[in-house]
Amino acid sequence: MKSGVVMGLSEAPKEEVTFDRSKVRSTNWSRYKILTMEEMPEIQLVTISRDDKGFGGGSEAANEVVPAAVAAASFEATGVWARRIPLTAGYVKELLQNG
C-alpha cells in the first residue's frame, strides 16, 4: 500500500507524459521522476478488513487516488481547480496568476 502512495505522490507533482505529433516521447526510465526519501512525508495507513469482497491487493488502488487527493487539497488551499497532473511549480503558479 505504501508503495502505491509513493507512486501517487510522485505522479502529482512530477510525472508527465510528453508527446510529439507521432508518438509518446517520455519513454526513458532513467529520467523517470519519483519523490526522493527526503521529499516523502510520513505515510500512515489505516486499513479495514473486507475479506468478504475478495480484495487481494492495495498498491494500485492507492496509486490511483492519491493524485486526485493532492489536486483536491490544492483546490482547498487555493480555491483554483487544477485541470491536469502534474502540479508542477510552474503550473500551480500559472493557475494562481490566472485564477
PDB file as gemmi writes it, atoms N, CA and C in Angstrom:
CRYST1    1.000    1.000    1.000  90.00  90.00  90.00 P 1                      
ATOM      1  N   MET A   1       0.821  -1.187   0.000  1.00  0.00           N  
ATOM      2  CA  MET A   1       0.000   0.000   0.000  1.00  0.00           C  
ATOM      3  C   MET A   1       0.868   1.255   0.000  1.00  0.00           C  
ATOM      4  N   LYS A   2       1.908   1.264   0.828  1.00  0.00           N  
ATOM      5  CA  LYS A   2       2.763   2.451   0.896  1.00  0.00           C  
ATOM      6  C   LYS A   2       3.455   2.719  -0.438  1.00  0.00           C  
ATOM      7  N   SER A   3       3.822   1.661  -1.144  1.00  0.00           N  
ATOM      8  CA  SER A   3       4.472   1.883  -2.447  1.00  0.00           C  
ATOM      9  C   SER A   3       3.510   2.558  -3.416  1.00  0.00           C  
ATOM     10  N   GLY A   4       2.237   2.223  -3.350  1.00  0.00           N  
ATOM     11  CA  GLY A   4       1.246   2.893  -4.186  1.00  0.00           C  
ATOM     12  C   GLY A   4       1.087   4.351  -3.824  1.00  0.00           C  
ATOM     13  N   VAL A   5       1.141   4.658  -2.535  1.00  0.00           N  
ATOM     14  CA  VAL A   5       1.072   6.049  -2.087  1.00  0.00           C  
ATOM     15  C   VAL A   5       2.294   6.822  -2.591  1.00  0.00           C  
ATOM     16  N   VAL A   6       3.468   6.206  -2.506  1.00  0.00           N  
ATOM     17  CA  VAL A   6       4.687   6.846  -3.013  1.00  0.00           C  
ATOM     18  C   VAL A   6       4.541   7.146  -4.505  1.00  0.00           C  
ATOM     19  N   MET A   7       4.058   6.195  -5.262  1.00  0.00           N  
ATOM     20  CA  MET A   7       3.882   6.409  -6.701  1.00  0.00           C  
ATOM     21  C   MET A   7       2.866   7.518  -6.962  1.00  0.00           C  
ATOM     22  N   GLY A   8       1.743   7.500  -6.265  1.00  0.00           N  
ATOM     23  CA  GLY A   8       0.732   8.536  -6.448  1.00  0.00           C  
ATOM     24  C   GLY A   8       1.218   9.916  -6.055  1.00  0.00           C  
ATOM     25  N   LEU A   9       1.954   9.997  -4.933  1.00  0.00           N  
ATOM     26  CA  LEU A   9       2.505  11.287  -4.517  1.00  0.00           C  
ATOM     27  C   LEU A   9       3.558  11.784  -5.503  1.00  0.00           C  
ATOM     28  N   SER A  10       4.258  10.867  -6.142  1.00  0.00           N  
ATOM     29  CA  SER A  10       5.253  11.249  -7.148  1.00  0.00           C  
ATOM     30  C   SER A  10       4.578  11.731  -8.431  1.00  0.00           C  
ATOM     31  N   GLU A  11       3.488  11.079  -8.802  1.00  0.00           N  
ATOM     32  CA  GLU A  11       2.761  11.475 -10.016  1.00  0.00           C  
ATOM     33  C   GLU A  11       2.219  12.890  -9.909  1.00  0.00           C  
ATOM     34  N   ALA A  12       1.698  13.229  -8.748  1.00  0.00           N  
ATOM     35  CA  ALA A  12       1.023  14.522  -8.589  1.00  0.00           C  
ATOM     36  C   ALA A  12       1.908  15.714  -8.948  1.00  0.00           C  
ATOM     37  N   PRO A  13       3.148  15.816  -8.445  1.00  0.00           N  
ATOM     38  CA  PRO A  13       3.953  16.989  -8.800  1.00  0.00           C  
ATOM     39  C   PRO A  13       4.983  16.759  -9.900  1.00  0.00           C  
ATOM     40  N   LYS A  14       5.250  15.497 -10.270  1.00  0.00           N  
ATOM     41  CA  LYS A  14       6.420  15.256 -11.116  1.00  0.00           C  
ATOM     42  C   LYS A  14       6.174  14.501 -12.414  1.00  0.00           C  
ATOM     43  N   GLU A  15       5.275  13.535 -12.427  1.00  0.00           N  
ATOM     44  CA  GLU A  15       5.198  12.639 -13.574  1.00  0.00           C  
ATOM     45  C   GLU A  15       4.375  13.250 -14.702  1.00  0.00           C  
ATOM     46  N   GLU A  16       4.955  13.270 -15.876  1.00  0.00           N  
ATOM     47  CA  GLU A  16       4.259  13.849 -17.018  1.00  0.00           C  
ATOM     48  C   GLU A  16       4.583  13.054 -18.277  1.00  0.00           C  
ATOM     49  N   VAL A  17       3.555  12.677 -19.009  1.00  0.00           N  
ATOM     50  CA  VAL A  17       3.736  12.022 -20.297  1.00  0.00           C  
ATOM     51  C   VAL A  17       3.836  13.112 -21.350  1.00  0.00           C  
ATOM     52  N   THR A  18       4.887  13.051 -22.152  1.00  0.00           N  
ATOM     53  CA  THR A  18       5.074  14.045 -23.208  1.00  0.00           C  
ATOM     54  C   THR A  18       4.897  13.391 -24.571  1.00  0.00           C  
ATOM     55  N   PHE A  19       4.368  14.155 -25.518  1.00  0.00           N  
ATOM     56  CA  PHE A  19       4.066  13.659 -26.854  1.00  0.00           C  
ATOM     57  C   PHE A  19       4.658  14.596 -27.895  1.00  0.00           C  
ATOM     58  N   ASP A  20       4.841  14.070 -29.088  1.00  0.00           N  
ATOM     59  CA  ASP A  20       5.019  14.931 -30.252  1.00  0.00           C  
ATOM     60  C   ASP A  20       3.918  14.532 -31.231  1.00  0.00           C  
ATOM     61  N   ARG A  21       3.998  14.913 -32.468  1.00  0.00           N  
ATOM     62  CA  ARG A  21       2.909  14.632 -33.413  1.00  0.00           C  
ATOM     63  C   ARG A  21       2.722  13.149 -33.727  1.00  0.00           C  
ATOM     64  N   SER A  22       3.736  12.329 -33.461  1.00  0.00           N  
ATOM     65  CA  SER A  22       3.629  10.930 -33.869  1.00  0.00           C  
ATOM     66  C   SER A  22       3.668   9.902 -32.740  1.00  0.00           C  
ATOM     67  N   LYS A  23       4.188  10.267 -31.566  1.00  0.00           N  
ATOM     68  CA  LYS A  23       4.318   9.239 -30.532  1.00  0.00           C  
ATOM     69  C   LYS A  23       4.574   9.846 -29.147  1.00  0.00           C  
ATOM     70  N   VAL A  24       4.545   8.967 -28.163  1.00  0.00           N  
ATOM     71  CA  VAL A  24       4.906   9.340 -26.801  1.00  0.00           C  
ATOM     72  C   VAL A  24       6.414   9.539 -26.757  1.00  0.00           C  
ATOM     73  N   ARG A  25       6.843  10.621 -26.159  1.00  0.00           N  
ATOM     74  CA  ARG A  25       8.272  10.936 -26.081  1.00  0.00           C  
ATOM     75  C   ARG A  25       8.891  10.563 -24.738  1.00  0.00           C  
ATOM     76  N   SER A  26       8.087  10.427 -23.708  1.00  0.00           N  
ATOM     77  CA  SER A  26       8.618  10.136 -22.368  1.00  0.00           C  
ATOM     78  C   SER A  26       8.736   8.617 -22.188  1.00  0.00           C  
ATOM     79  N   THR A  27       9.789   8.053 -22.743  1.00  0.00           N  
ATOM     80  CA  THR A  27       9.978   6.601 -22.704  1.00  0.00           C  
ATOM     81  C   THR A  27      11.286   6.192 -22.041  1.00  0.00           C  
ATOM     82  N   ASN A  28      11.997   7.114 -21.425  1.00  0.00           N  
ATOM     83  CA  ASN A  28      13.305   6.843 -20.861  1.00  0.00           C  
ATOM     84  C   ASN A  28      13.178   6.642 -19.348  1.00  0.00           C  
ATOM     85  N   TRP A  29      13.327   5.408 -18.885  1.00  0.00           N  
ATOM     86  CA  TRP A  29      13.164   5.111 -17.467  1.00  0.00           C  
ATOM     87  C   TRP A  29      14.236   5.764 -16.607  1.00  0.00           C  
ATOM     88  N   SER A  30      15.391   6.089 -17.154  1.00  0.00           N  
ATOM     89  CA  SER A  30      16.432   6.718 -16.344  1.00  0.00           C  
ATOM     90  C   SER A  30      16.070   8.158 -15.985  1.00  0.00           C  
ATOM     91  N   ARG A  31      15.087   8.733 -16.686  1.00  0.00           N  
ATOM     92  CA  ARG A  31      14.651  10.092 -16.385  1.00  0.00           C  
ATOM     93  C   ARG A  31      13.296  10.113 -15.670  1.00  0.00           C  
ATOM     94  N   TYR A  32      12.820   8.938 -15.256  1.00  0.00           N  
ATOM     95  CA  TYR A  32      11.538   8.820 -14.579  1.00  0.00           C  
ATOM     96  C   TYR A  32      11.619   9.508 -13.225  1.00  0.00           C  
ATOM     97  N   LYS A  33      10.729  10.427 -12.958  1.00  0.00           N  
ATOM     98  CA  LYS A  33      10.795  11.228 -11.737  1.00  0.00           C  
ATOM     99  C   LYS A  33       9.919  10.619 -10.653  1.00  0.00           C  
ATOM    100  N   ILE A  34      10.519  10.416  -9.510  1.00  0.00           N  
ATOM    101  CA  ILE A  34       9.799   9.911  -8.343  1.00  0.00           C  
ATOM    102  C   ILE A  34      10.342  10.661  -7.131  1.00  0.00           C  
ATOM    103  N   LEU A  35       9.514  10.854  -6.124  1.00  0.00           N  
ATOM    104  CA  LEU A  35       9.963  11.568  -4.932  1.00  0.00           C  
ATOM    105  C   LEU A  35      11.131  10.842  -4.274  1.00  0.00           C  
ATOM    106  N   THR A  36      12.048  11.622  -3.757  1.00  0.00           N  
ATOM    107  CA  THR A  36      13.169  11.055  -3.013  1.00  0.00           C  
ATOM    108  C   THR A  36      12.723  10.791  -1.573  1.00  0.00           C  
ATOM    109  N   MET A  37      13.523  10.061  -0.843  1.00  0.00           N  
ATOM    110  CA  MET A  37      13.218   9.803   0.567  1.00  0.00           C  
ATOM    111  C   MET A  37      13.094  11.111   1.335  1.00  0.00           C  
ATOM    112  N   GLU A  38      13.939  12.076   1.009  1.00  0.00           N  
ATOM    113  CA  GLU A  38      13.908  13.369   1.683  1.00  0.00           C  
ATOM    114  C   GLU A  38      12.602  14.122   1.419  1.00  0.00           C  
ATOM    115  N   GLU A  39      12.038  13.937   0.236  1.00  0.00           N  
ATOM    116  CA  GLU A  39      10.801  14.643  -0.135  1.00  0.00           C  
ATOM    117  C   GLU A  39       9.534  13.973   0.395  1.00  0.00           C  
ATOM    118  N   MET A  40       9.624  12.710   0.770  1.00  0.00           N  
ATOM    119  CA  MET A  40       8.444  11.956   1.187  1.00  0.00           C  
ATOM    120  C   MET A  40       7.957  12.357   2.570  1.00  0.00           C  
ATOM    121  N   PRO A  41       6.655  12.587   2.704  1.00  0.00           N  
ATOM    122  CA  PRO A  41       6.105  12.788   4.048  1.00  0.00           C  
ATOM    123  C   PRO A  41       5.979  11.432   4.741  1.00  0.00           C  
ATOM    124  N   GLU A  42       5.708  11.470   6.021  1.00  0.00           N  
ATOM    125  CA  GLU A  42       5.427  10.224   6.734  1.00  0.00           C  
ATOM    126  C   GLU A  42       4.085   9.692   6.234  1.00  0.00           C  
ATOM    127  N   ILE A  43       4.030   8.416   5.985  1.00  0.00           N  
ATOM    128  CA  ILE A  43       2.803   7.782   5.497  1.00  0.00           C  
ATOM    129  C   ILE A  43       2.246   6.906   6.605  1.00  0.00           C  
ATOM    130  N   GLN A  44       1.009   7.152   6.975  1.00  0.00           N  
ATOM    131  CA  GLN A  44       0.330   6.325   7.964  1.00  0.00           C  
ATOM    132  C   GLN A  44      -0.881   5.700   7.290  1.00  0.00           C  
ATOM    133  N   LEU A  45      -0.966   4.389   7.328  1.00  0.00           N  
ATOM    134  CA  LEU A  45      -2.060   3.672   6.690  1.00  0.00           C  
ATOM    135  C   LEU A  45      -3.102   3.241   7.708  1.00  0.00           C  
ATOM    136  N   VAL A  46      -4.337   3.323   7.300  1.00  0.00           N  
ATOM    137  CA  VAL A  46      -5.437   2.787   8.085  1.00  0.00           C  
ATOM    138  C   VAL A  46      -6.135   1.790   7.181  1.00  0.00           C  
ATOM    139  N   THR A  47      -6.160   0.547   7.581  1.00  0.00           N  
ATOM    140  CA  THR A  47      -6.774  -0.485   6.752  1.00  0.00           C  
ATOM    141  C   THR A  47      -8.007  -1.045   7.446  1.00  0.00           C  
ATOM    142  N   ILE A  48      -8.913  -1.513   6.634  1.00  0.00           N  
ATOM    143  CA  ILE A  48     -10.103  -2.188   7.150  1.00  0.00           C  
ATOM    144  C   ILE A  48     -10.165  -3.560   6.501  1.00  0.00           C  
ATOM    145  N   SER A  49     -10.708  -4.510   7.191  1.00  0.00           N  
ATOM    146  CA  SER A  49     -10.828  -5.861   6.657  1.00  0.00           C  
ATOM    147  C   SER A  49     -12.072  -5.951   5.790  1.00  0.00           C  
ATOM    148  N   ARG A  50     -11.891  -6.354   4.550  1.00  0.00           N  
ATOM    149  CA  ARG A  50     -13.015  -6.594   3.629  1.00  0.00           C  
ATOM    150  C   ARG A  50     -12.833  -7.954   2.961  1.00  0.00           C  
ATOM    151  N   ASP A  51     -12.537  -8.949   3.783  1.00  0.00           N  
ATOM    152  CA  ASP A  51     -12.305 -10.288   3.250  1.00  0.00           C  
ATOM    153  C   ASP A  51     -13.499 -10.809   2.461  1.00  0.00           C  
ATOM    154  N   ASP A  52     -14.690 -10.331   2.784  1.00  0.00           N  
ATOM    155  CA  ASP A  52     -15.901 -10.770   2.074  1.00  0.00           C  
ATOM    156  C   ASP A  52     -15.942 -10.265   0.637  1.00  0.00           C  
ATOM    157  N   LYS A  53     -15.089  -9.293   0.278  1.00  0.00           N  
ATOM    158  CA  LYS A  53     -15.088  -8.709  -1.060  1.00  0.00           C  
ATOM    159  C   LYS A  53     -14.023  -9.307  -1.971  1.00  0.00           C  
ATOM    160  N   GLY A  54     -13.139 -10.146  -1.444  1.00  0.00           N  
ATOM    161  CA  GLY A  54     -12.125 -10.770  -2.268  1.00  0.00           C  
ATOM    162  C   GLY A  54     -11.046  -9.815  -2.744  1.00  0.00           C  
ATOM    163  N   PHE A  55     -10.847  -8.728  -2.028  1.00  0.00           N  
ATOM    164  CA  PHE A  55      -9.839  -7.743  -2.394  1.00  0.00           C  
ATOM    165  C   PHE A  55      -8.470  -8.309  -2.050  1.00  0.00           C  
ATOM    166  N   GLY A  56      -7.560  -8.391  -3.034  1.00  0.00           N  
ATOM    167  CA  GLY A  56      -6.298  -9.042  -2.793  1.00  0.00           C  
ATOM    168  C   GLY A  56      -5.075  -8.155  -2.849  1.00  0.00           C  
ATOM    169  N   GLY A  57      -5.204  -6.893  -3.171  1.00  0.00           N  
ATOM    170  CA  GLY A  57      -4.036  -6.027  -3.283  1.00  0.00           C  
ATOM    171  C   GLY A  57      -4.379  -4.633  -2.835  1.00  0.00           C  
ATOM    172  N   GLY A  58      -3.379  -3.776  -2.780  1.00  0.00           N  
ATOM    173  CA  GLY A  58      -3.655  -2.432  -2.330  1.00  0.00           C  
ATOM    174  C   GLY A  58      -2.838  -1.365  -3.011  1.00  0.00           C  
ATOM    175  N   SER A  59      -1.722  -1.744  -3.580  1.00  0.00           N  
ATOM    176  CA  SER A  59      -0.814  -0.756  -4.134  1.00  0.00           C  
ATOM    177  C   SER A  59      -1.431   0.029  -5.287  1.00  0.00           C  
ATOM    178  N   GLU A  60      -2.056  -0.673  -6.211  1.00  0.00           N  
ATOM    179  CA  GLU A  60      -2.635   0.014  -7.363  1.00  0.00           C  
ATOM    180  C   GLU A  60      -3.767   0.945  -6.962  1.00  0.00           C  
ATOM    181  N   ALA A  61      -4.555   0.544  -6.001  1.00  0.00           N  
ATOM    182  CA  ALA A  61      -5.660   1.397  -5.551  1.00  0.00           C  
ATOM    183  C   ALA A  61      -5.139   2.697  -4.963  1.00  0.00           C  
ATOM    184  N   ALA A  62      -4.093   2.611  -4.171  1.00  0.00           N  
ATOM    185  CA  ALA A  62      -3.520   3.823  -3.578  1.00  0.00           C  
ATOM    186  C   ALA A  62      -2.921   4.718  -4.650  1.00  0.00           C  
ATOM    187  N   ASN A  63      -2.282   4.125  -5.636  1.00  0.00           N  
ATOM    188  CA  ASN A  63      -1.662   4.881  -6.717  1.00  0.00           C  
ATOM    189  C   ASN A  63      -2.700   5.711  -7.462  1.00  0.00           C  
ATOM    190  N   GLU A  64      -3.873   5.188  -7.655  1.00  0.00           N  
ATOM    191  CA  GLU A  64      -4.900   5.859  -8.447  1.00  0.00           C  
ATOM    192  C   GLU A  64      -5.547   7.046  -7.742  1.00  0.00           C  
ATOM    193  N   VAL A  65      -5.724   6.977  -6.438  1.00  0.00           N  
ATOM    194  CA  VAL A  65      -6.482   8.027  -5.754  1.00  0.00           C  
ATOM    195  C   VAL A  65      -5.636   9.182  -5.242  1.00  0.00           C  
ATOM    196  N   VAL A  66      -4.346   8.966  -5.063  1.00  0.00           N  
ATOM    197  CA  VAL A  66      -3.505   9.993  -4.448  1.00  0.00           C  
ATOM    198  C   VAL A  66      -3.395  11.263  -5.296  1.00  0.00           C  
ATOM    199  N   PRO A  67      -3.121  11.192  -6.613  1.00  0.00           N  
ATOM    200  CA  PRO A  67      -3.035  12.442  -7.381  1.00  0.00           C  
ATOM    201  C   PRO A  67      -4.330  13.271  -7.322  1.00  0.00           C  
ATOM    202  N   ALA A  68      -5.471  12.604  -7.359  1.00  0.00           N  
ATOM    203  CA  ALA A  68      -6.741  13.331  -7.247  1.00  0.00           C  
ATOM    204  C   ALA A  68      -6.884  13.966  -5.865  1.00  0.00           C  
ATOM    205  N   ALA A  69      -6.437  13.273  -4.836  1.00  0.00           N  
ATOM    206  CA  ALA A  69      -6.498  13.830  -3.486  1.00  0.00           C  
ATOM    207  C   ALA A  69      -5.574  15.040  -3.353  1.00  0.00           C  
ATOM    208  N   VAL A  70      -4.407  14.985  -3.975  1.00  0.00           N  
ATOM    209  CA  VAL A  70      -3.488  16.121  -3.950  1.00  0.00           C  
ATOM    210  C   VAL A  70      -4.107  17.307  -4.693  1.00  0.00           C  
ATOM    211  N   ALA A  71      -4.734  17.045  -5.840  1.00  0.00           N  
ATOM    212  CA  ALA A  71      -5.397  18.117  -6.595  1.00  0.00           C  
ATOM    213  C   ALA A  71      -6.537  18.727  -5.785  1.00  0.00           C  
ATOM    214  N   ALA A  72      -7.309  17.889  -5.084  1.00  0.00           N  
ATOM    215  CA  ALA A  72      -8.398  18.399  -4.246  1.00  0.00           C  
ATOM    216  C   ALA A  72      -7.852  19.244  -3.091  1.00  0.00           C  
ATOM    217  N   ALA A  73      -6.745  18.809  -2.503  1.00  0.00           N  
ATOM    218  CA  ALA A  73      -6.117  19.587  -1.428  1.00  0.00           C  
ATOM    219  C   ALA A  73      -5.603  20.920  -1.961  1.00  0.00           C  
ATOM    220  N   SER A  74      -5.076  20.906  -3.171  1.00  0.00           N  
ATOM    221  CA  SER A  74      -4.626  22.148  -3.800  1.00  0.00           C  
ATOM    222  C   SER A  74      -5.802  23.108  -3.986  1.00  0.00           C  
ATOM    223  N   PHE A  75      -6.935  22.586  -4.426  1.00  0.00           N  
ATOM    224  CA  PHE A  75      -8.127  23.423  -4.575  1.00  0.00           C  
ATOM    225  C   PHE A  75      -8.568  23.999  -3.235  1.00  0.00           C  
ATOM    226  N   GLU A  76      -8.580  23.163  -2.208  1.00  0.00           N  
ATOM    227  CA  GLU A  76      -8.982  23.636  -0.880  1.00  0.00           C  
ATOM    228  C   GLU A  76      -8.066  24.753  -0.387  1.00  0.00           C  
ATOM    229  N   ALA A  77      -6.788  24.660  -0.728  1.00  0.00           N  
ATOM    230  CA  ALA A  77      -5.823  25.663  -0.273  1.00  0.00           C  
ATOM    231  C   ALA A  77      -5.859  26.945  -1.096  1.00  0.00           C  
ATOM    232  N   THR A  78      -6.215  26.834  -2.381  1.00  0.00           N  
ATOM    233  CA  THR A  78      -6.102  27.984  -3.278  1.00  0.00           C  
ATOM    234  C   THR A  78      -7.424  28.485  -3.838  1.00  0.00           C  
ATOM    235  N   GLY A  79      -8.439  27.619  -3.877  1.00  0.00           N  
ATOM    236  CA  GLY A  79      -9.715  27.978  -4.491  1.00  0.00           C  
ATOM    237  C   GLY A  79      -9.694  27.887  -6.011  1.00  0.00           C  
ATOM    238  N   VAL A  80      -8.618  27.345  -6.582  1.00  0.00           N  
ATOM    239  CA  VAL A  80      -8.475  27.214  -8.033  1.00  0.00           C  
ATOM    240  C   VAL A  80      -8.316  25.739  -8.376  1.00  0.00           C  
ATOM    241  N   TRP A  81      -9.136  25.259  -9.317  1.00  0.00           N  
ATOM    242  CA  TRP A  81      -9.061  23.856  -9.730  1.00  0.00           C  
ATOM    243  C   TRP A  81      -7.949  23.647 -10.746  1.00  0.00           C  
ATOM    244  N   ALA A  82      -7.120  22.672 -10.490  1.00  0.00           N  
ATOM    245  CA  ALA A  82      -6.129  22.223 -11.472  1.00  0.00           C  
ATOM    246  C   ALA A  82      -6.850  21.310 -12.453  1.00  0.00           C  
ATOM    247  N   ARG A  83      -6.496  21.392 -13.717  1.00  0.00           N  
ATOM    248  CA  ARG A  83      -7.146  20.583 -14.751  1.00  0.00           C  
ATOM    249  C   ARG A  83      -6.242  19.507 -15.320  1.00  0.00           C  
ATOM    250  N   ARG A  84      -5.031  19.391 -14.744  1.00  0.00           N  
ATOM    251  CA  ARG A  84      -4.126  18.340 -15.207  1.00  0.00           C  
ATOM    252  C   ARG A  84      -3.098  18.033 -14.117  1.00  0.00           C  
ATOM    253  N   ILE A  85      -2.484  16.925 -14.277  1.00  0.00           N  
ATOM    254  CA  ILE A  85      -1.366  16.492 -13.444  1.00  0.00           C  
ATOM    255  C   ILE A  85      -0.185  16.398 -14.393  1.00  0.00           C  
ATOM    256  N   PRO A  86       0.995  16.784 -14.045  1.00  0.00           N  
ATOM    257  CA  PRO A  86       1.488  17.060 -12.708  1.00  0.00           C  
ATOM    258  C   PRO A  86       1.251  18.498 -12.287  1.00  0.00           C  
ATOM    259  N   LEU A  87       1.174  18.681 -11.005  1.00  0.00           N  
ATOM    260  CA  LEU A  87       1.040  20.006 -10.418  1.00  0.00           C  
ATOM    261  C   LEU A  87       2.435  20.571 -10.180  1.00  0.00           C  
ATOM    262  N   THR A  88       3.116  20.859 -11.270  1.00  0.00           N  
ATOM    263  CA  THR A  88       4.464  21.421 -11.161  1.00  0.00           C  
ATOM    264  C   THR A  88       4.375  22.827 -10.575  1.00  0.00           C  
ATOM    265  N   ALA A  89       5.483  23.306 -10.067  1.00  0.00           N  
ATOM    266  CA  ALA A  89       5.514  24.656  -9.501  1.00  0.00           C  
ATOM    267  C   ALA A  89       5.086  25.683 -10.546  1.00  0.00           C  
ATOM    268  N   GLY A  90       5.564  25.533 -11.780  1.00  0.00           N  
ATOM    269  CA  GLY A  90       5.199  26.468 -12.842  1.00  0.00           C  
ATOM    270  C   GLY A  90       3.725  26.450 -13.163  1.00  0.00           C  
ATOM    271  N   TYR A  91       3.123  25.249 -13.203  1.00  0.00           N  
ATOM    272  CA  TYR A  91       1.698  25.128 -13.495  1.00  0.00           C  
ATOM    273  C   TYR A  91       0.856  25.726 -12.372  1.00  0.00           C  
ATOM    274  N   VAL A  92       1.224  25.447 -11.135  1.00  0.00           N  
ATOM    275  CA  VAL A  92       0.476  25.995  -9.995  1.00  0.00           C  
ATOM    276  C   VAL A  92       0.600  27.518  -9.962  1.00  0.00           C  
ATOM    277  N   LYS A  93       1.770  28.032 -10.242  1.00  0.00           N  
ATOM    278  CA  LYS A  93       1.955  29.488 -10.290  1.00  0.00           C  
ATOM    279  C   LYS A  93       1.064  30.100 -11.370  1.00  0.00           C  
ATOM    280  N   GLU A  94       1.010  29.468 -12.532  1.00  0.00           N  
ATOM    281  CA  GLU A  94       0.144  29.923 -13.622  1.00  0.00           C  
ATOM    282  C   GLU A  94      -1.330  29.913 -13.201  1.00  0.00           C  
ATOM    283  N   LEU A  95      -1.745  28.845 -12.532  1.00  0.00           N  
ATOM    284  CA  LEU A  95      -3.127  28.763 -12.040  1.00  0.00           C  
ATOM    285  C   LEU A  95      -3.451  29.904 -11.095  1.00  0.00           C  
ATOM    286  N   LEU A  96      -2.548  30.169 -10.174  1.00  0.00           N  
ATOM    287  CA  LEU A  96      -2.776  31.233  -9.188  1.00  0.00           C  
ATOM    288  C   LEU A  96      -2.807  32.608  -9.821  1.00  0.00           C  
ATOM    289  N   GLN A  97      -1.994  32.825 -10.839  1.00  0.00           N  
ATOM    290  CA  GLN A  97      -1.980  34.132 -11.510  1.00  0.00           C  
ATOM    291  C   GLN A  97      -3.224  34.346 -12.368  1.00  0.00           C  
ATOM    292  N   ASN A  98      -3.716  33.271 -12.991  1.00  0.00           N  
ATOM    293  CA  ASN A  98      -4.846  33.394 -13.916  1.00  0.00           C  
ATOM    294  C   ASN A  98      -6.176  33.073 -13.265  1.00  0.00           C  
ATOM    295  N   GLY A  99      -6.147  32.571 -12.042  1.00  0.00           N  
ATOM    296  CA  GLY A  99      -7.372  32.272 -11.313  1.00  0.00           C  
ATOM    297  C   GLY A  99      -8.216  31.301 -12.019  1.00  0.00           C  
TER     298      GLY A  99                                                      
END                                                                             
